[in-house]
Amino acid sequence: METISLTPQKELVTSLIKRYQESLLPSRNPYIQYFLKPAGATISVYTSGKVVIQGEDAVRYATELGYSESPRTSYSPAGQNMSLMGSDEVGNGSYFGGLTVVASFVTPDQHDYLRQLGVDDSKNMTDQRIQQLTPILQEKIAHQALLLTPKKYNEVIEQGYNAVSVKVALHNQALYLLLKQGVQPKKIIIDAFTTEKNYQKYLKNESNHFSNPVTLEEKAEGKYLAVAVSSIIARSMFLDNLAKLGQEVGMTLPSGAGSKSDQVASRILKTYGMETLRHTAKLHFKNTQKAQMLARKVK
């Protein structure tokens, strides 16, 4: 039986108690504020703020409170010991679902709080953990979020945008709107998806501009907390949009652009037609042609 002791942020404890409130039990220990017994573990929340989790599934529940068995991404203090804006996008590589871009503003005095929450590159986190953290980050961190639905995405592609210029437009708009909120960053970082030269080329076509210099840096979500926050919120928004679209067509829409996406797209084509596929997927992906071939084969 494993025992894990930690002192997580109050917001995470409150969220966990709410999620497993059906497993709440009374405790005779006057120092235990809440005692829960969900499947596979016991969770004791002390009045001091300490939480002790015991049982075979202790790690699973501890993870929801920010615990990690492996070392977290090392964010360089020298690289972010200043007020930073960081932006990231999610959904670019997925056939189904929209494209989300989020810009966030983080100051050095928020670093400890974010680390205690367990903020990390969203690629290193489970979707459950991401969706648990997102409401907290949305409340505590200044940010600007944008969602380009598949239908709108297809429209702008048909108007002459390409996959890169669409992202340039969204990142620029998210940063512009966040700056309009009155934040004053010392530096702005975008998780690099193209070269600086390309970014500036497409930026000339945008109507909203600002004077702050922008730096494109590869794997920025693993170096700067501001970008990591953006990656988490953006991932959560993408997942919500994917689930919503799936409910509308009565199918589970997969993330990514593999063969499973081809199969689901062919079912959508056979059941509803191209207009519904346009509403749920990015049509310029090769998956569209593959789905059309599959739909013709299966009668």
C-alpha positions in Angstrom: 0.0 0.0 0.0 1.4 3.3 -1.1 1.3 6.5 1.0 1.7 10.0 -0.5 1.7 13.2 1.6 1.5 16.6 -0.1 0.2 20.2 0.5 -1.6 21.2 -2.6 -3.3 24.4 -3.6 -6.7 24.9 -1.9 -8.5 25.1 -5.3 -7.3 21.7 -6.2 -8.4 20.2 -2.9 -11.8 21.8 -3.2 -12.1 20.4 -6.8 -11.2 16.9 -5.6 -13.6 16.9 -2.7 -16.4 18.1 -5.0 -15.6 15.4 -7.6 -15.6 12.5 -5.0 -18.1 13.9 -2.5 -20.1 10.7 -2.7 -17.2 9.0 -0.9 -17.1 11.4 2.0 -17.1 9.7 5.4 -17.0 11.0 9.0 -13.6 10.9 10.8 -13.0 10.8 14.6 -9.7 12.6 14.1 -10.2 16.2 15.1 -7.4 17.3 12.8 -8.9 15.7 9.7 -11.3 18.2 8.0 -12.4 15.8 5.2 -12.0 12.0 4.9 -12.8 10.4 1.6 -12.8 6.7 0.6 -13.0 6.5 -3.2 -12.2 3.3 -5.1 -8.6 2.2 -4.5 -7.6 4.8 -1.8 -8.3 6.8 1.3 -7.8 10.5 1.3 -7.4 12.5 4.5 -7.5 16.3 4.2 -6.1 17.9 7.4 -7.0 21.3 8.8 -3.4 22.3 8.3 -3.8 21.9 4.5 -1.8 18.7 4.3 -3.4 15.8 2.3 -2.4 12.1 2.9 -3.4 9.6 0.3 -3.1 5.8 1.0 -3.9 2.8 -1.2 -3.2 1.0 -4.4 -4.5 3.9 -6.5 -2.8 6.6 -4.4 -0.8 8.0 -7.2 -3.8 8.5 -9.4 -5.6 10.6 -6.9 -2.4 12.5 -5.9 -1.8 13.4 -9.6 -5.1 15.3 -9.5 -3.6 17.4 -6.7 -0.4 18.3 -8.6 1.7 15.3 -7.6 4.1 13.9 -10.2 6.3 10.8 -10.0 8.6 12.1 -12.7 10.6 15.4 -12.6 8.6 18.3 -14.1 9.8 20.4 -16.9 12.5 22.7 -15.7 11.5 26.3 -16.4 14.6 28.5 -16.6 14.3 31.3 -13.9 16.8 33.4 -15.9 14.7 33.1 -19.0 11.4 34.2 -17.4 12.3 36.3 -14.3 10.2 39.1 -15.8 6.6 39.8 -16.8 5.9 37.6 -19.8 3.2 37.1 -22.3 3.2 33.7 -24.0 1.0 32.2 -26.6 0.4 28.7 -28.0 -2.1 26.9 -30.3 -3.8 23.5 -30.2 -5.6 21.7 -33.0 -3.4 22.4 -35.9 -2.6 18.7 -36.4 -6.1 17.4 -35.8 -8.4 16.8 -38.7 -11.5 17.1 -36.5 -12.1 20.1 -34.2 -11.2 23.7 -34.4 -8.0 25.6 -33.9 -7.5 27.3 -30.5 -5.0 30.0 -29.7 -4.4 31.4 -26.2 -2.1 34.2 -25.0 -1.4 34.5 -21.3 0.3 37.0 -19.1 2.4 35.8 -16.1 4.4 37.7 -13.6 7.3 36.4 -11.5 5.2 36.5 -8.3 2.8 34.0 -9.8 5.5 31.4 -10.6 5.4 29.6 -7.2 1.6 29.4 -7.3 1.7 27.9 -10.9 4.3 25.4 -10.0 2.3 24.3 -6.9 -0.7 23.8 -9.2 1.5 21.5 -11.3 1.5 23.7 -14.5 3.5 22.0 -17.2 3.6 21.7 -20.9 0.2 20.3 -21.8 1.8 17.5 -23.8 3.1 16.1 -20.5 -0.3 16.2 -18.9 -3.4 14.0 -19.1 -6.5 15.5 -20.6 -8.3 15.0 -17.3 -5.7 17.0 -15.5 -5.7 19.7 -18.1 -9.5 20.1 -17.8 -9.3 20.2 -14.0 -6.7 22.9 -14.1 -8.2 25.1 -16.8 -11.0 26.8 -14.8 -8.5 27.7 -12.1 -6.0 29.2 -14.6 -8.8 31.0 -16.4 -9.8 32.7 -13.1 -6.3 33.5 -11.8 -4.3 34.3 -15.0 -4.9 37.2 -17.4 -5.4 35.6 -20.8 -7.1 35.9 -24.2 -8.5 32.8 -25.9 -9.6 32.4 -29.5 -11.4 29.5 -31.1 -11.6 29.1 -34.9 -14.3 26.5 -35.6 -13.8 24.0 -38.4 -16.5 25.7 -40.4 -14.8 29.1 -40.1 -11.4 27.6 -40.6 -12.6 26.1 -44.0 -14.0 29.5 -44.9 -10.7 31.4 -44.3 -8.7 28.7 -46.1 -11.0 29.1 -49.1 -10.4 32.9 -48.9 -6.7 32.4 -49.5 -5.2 31.8 -46.1 -3.0 28.8 -45.5 -2.3 26.7 -42.4 0.6 29.0 -41.3 -1.0 32.4 -42.1 -4.2 31.3 -40.2 -2.0 30.7 -37.1 -0.2 34.0 -37.6 -3.5 35.8 -37.7 -4.8 34.1 -34.5 -1.7 34.5 -32.5 -1.4 38.2 -33.4 -5.1 38.8 -32.6 -4.8 37.0 -29.2 -1.7 39.0 -28.2 -3.3 42.2 -29.5 -6.4 41.7 -27.4 -4.5 40.8 -24.3 -2.4 43.9 -24.6 -5.6 45.9 -24.9 -6.5 44.6 -21.5 -3.7 46.8 -20.1 -1.0 44.2 -19.3 2.6 45.3 -19.7 4.9 42.5 -20.6 8.7 42.8 -20.7 8.8 40.1 -23.4 6.3 38.2 -25.7 7.0 34.6 -26.6 5.2 32.5 -29.2 5.7 28.8 -29.3 7.4 28.7 -32.8 5.3 27.1 -35.6 7.2 28.9 -38.4 10.2 31.1 -39.0 10.5 34.7 -37.9 10.7 35.7 -41.5 7.5 33.9 -42.4 5.7 35.3 -39.4 6.5 38.8 -40.3 5.6 38.2 -44.0 2.1 37.1 -43.1 1.7 39.7 -40.3 1.8 42.5 -42.9 -1.6 41.3 -44.0 -3.2 41.7 -40.6 -5.1 44.9 -39.6 -4.3 44.9 -35.9 -0.7 45.7 -34.9 1.3 46.5 -31.8 4.7 47.8 -31.1 6.0 45.2 -28.7 8.6 42.9 -30.2 7.6 39.2 -30.5 10.0 36.2 -30.2 9.2 32.8 -31.7 10.9 30.1 -29.8 10.8 26.3 -30.3 9.4 24.2 -27.4 8.6 27.4 -25.5 5.8 25.6 -23.6 8.5 23.7 -21.8 10.5 26.8 -21.0 8.1 29.5 -20.0 5.2 29.3 -17.6 3.2 31.9 -19.6 3.3 29.6 -22.7 2.6 26.5 -20.6 -0.5 28.2 -19.2 -1.6 29.0 -22.7 -1.0 25.5 -23.9 -3.2 24.0 -21.1 -6.1 26.4 -21.7 -5.9 25.9 -25.4 -5.9 22.1 -25.1 -8.9 22.2 -22.9 -10.8 24.5 -25.3 -9.9 22.2 -28.2 -11.2 19.1 -26.3 -14.4 20.9 -25.4 -15.0 21.9 -29.0 -14.2 18.3 -30.2 -16.7 16.9 -27.8 -19.4 19.4 -28.7 -19.0 18.7 -32.4 -19.1 15.0 -31.7 -22.4 15.4 -29.8 -23.9 17.3 -32.7 -23.2 14.4 -35.1 -23.7 11.6 -32.6 -20.2 10.2 -33.0 -16.9 10.3 -31.0 -14.6 12.5 -33.0 -10.9 11.4 -32.7 -8.1 13.8 -32.2 -5.2 13.7 -34.7 -5.2 12.8 -38.4 -4.8 9.1 -38.5 -6.8 6.3 -40.1 -9.4 6.5 -37.4 -10.2 10.0 -38.5 -10.6 8.7 -42.1 -13.2 6.1 -40.9 -15.2 8.5 -38.8 -15.2 11.1 -41.6 -16.5 8.4 -44.1 -19.3 7.7 -41.7 -20.2 11.4 -41.5 -20.2 11.6 -45.3 -22.5 8.6 -45.7 -24.8 9.7 -42.9 -25.0 13.5 -43.3 -23.0 14.5 -46.4 -20.2 17.0 -47.1 -21.8 20.0 -45.4 -21.6 18.3 -42.0 -18.1 17.2 -42.6 -17.3 20.9 -43.4 -18.8 21.7 -40.0 -16.7 19.3 -38.1 -13.3 18.9 -39.9 -10.5 20.8 -41.6 -11.3 19.9 -45.2 -7.9 20.6 -46.8 -6.3 17.7 -44.8 -5.7 14.6 -46.9 -8.2 12.7 -44.7 -11.0 14.2 -46.7 -10.0 12.4 -49.9 -9.3 9.2 -48.0 -12.8 9.4 -46.4 -14.4 10.0 -49.7 -12.8 6.9 -51.1 -13.9 4.8 -48.1 -17.4 6.1 -48.4 -17.6 5.0 -52.0 -16.2 1.6 -51.2 -18.7 0.8 -48.4 -22.2 0.8 -49.7 
